[in-house]
């Protein structure tokens, strides 16, 4: 069985507890802000996708690829898939 680490309040100094409490509070706030921003982005993507008759998943994929600057990586993945399909006679 894996060794369990137990922390108790007595092992932390009061300033350590205050720092931990502040970290947790700030972390919760940051995560809530991220959730709110993601929700807003999702609504925007959905609205624009509907207006332009594009699948929201395609817009989201474009956003992820742009964010990661990974267009070439995505092209390489698609090339691999194309090679596999060509190999098994299921290409074009």
C-alpha positions in Angstrom: 0.0 0.0 0.0 1.3 3.4 -0.8 2.5 5.6 2.0 0.0 8.3 2.8 1.2 11.8 3.7 -0.8 13.5 6.4 -0.6 17.1 7.1 -2.0 18.7 10.2 -2.4 22.3 11.2 0.1 21.9 14.0 3.0 21.4 11.5 2.4 24.7 9.9 3.2 28.1 11.2 0.4 30.6 11.3 2.0 32.6 8.5 2.1 29.4 6.4 -1.5 28.8 7.0 -2.3 32.3 6.0 -0.3 31.9 2.8 -2.0 28.6 2.0 -5.5 30.1 2.7 -4.7 33.0 0.4 -3.4 30.7 -2.3 -6.5 28.5 -2.2 -8.8 31.6 -2.3 -6.9 33.1 -5.2 -6.8 29.8 -7.0 -10.6 29.4 -6.7 -11.1 33.0 -8.0 -8.8 32.4 -11.0 -10.6 29.1 -11.8 -14.0 30.8 -11.6 -12.7 33.6 -13.9 -11.5 30.9 -16.4 -14.8 29.2 -16.3 -16.6 32.4 -16.9 -14.4 33.3 -19.8 -14.8 29.8 -21.3 -18.5 30.1 -21.0 -18.4 33.5 -22.8 -16.2 32.2 -25.5 -18.5 29.2 -26.0 -21.5 31.5 -26.5 -19.6 33.7 -28.9 -18.4 30.7 -30.9 -21.9 29.3 -31.1 -23.4 32.6 -32.2 -20.8 33.2 -34.9 -20.9 29.6 -36.1 -24.7 29.9 -36.5 -24.4 33.2 -38.4 -21.7 31.8 -40.8 -23.1 28.3 -41.0 -19.9 26.7 -39.7 -19.8 23.9 -37.1 -18.9 25.3 -33.6 -16.4 22.4 -33.3 -14.5 23.6 -36.4 -14.3 27.1 -35.0 -13.1 25.8 -31.6 -10.5 23.6 -33.4 -9.3 26.7 -35.3 -9.0 28.6 -32.1 -7.0 25.8 -30.4 -4.7 25.4 -33.4 -4.1 29.2 -33.6 -3.5 29.4 -29.9 -0.9 26.6 -29.9 0.5 27.7 -33.3 0.3 24.1 -34.3 -1.1 24.2 -37.9 1.9 22.3 -39.3 1.5 19.6 -36.6 -2.2 19.3 -37.5 -1.3 19.0 -41.2 1.3 16.3 -40.3 -1.4 14.3 -38.4 -3.8 14.6 -41.3 -1.1 13.4 -43.7 -0.6 10.3 -41.5 -4.3 9.6 -41.6 -4.4 10.1 -45.4 -1.4 7.7 -45.7 -3.1 5.0 -43.7 -6.4 5.4 -45.6 -4.5 5.2 -48.9 -2.7 2.1 -47.7 -5.9 0.3 -47.0 -7.6 1.5 -50.2 -10.0 3.8 -48.4 -8.5 7.1 -49.6 -10.2 9.5 -52.0 
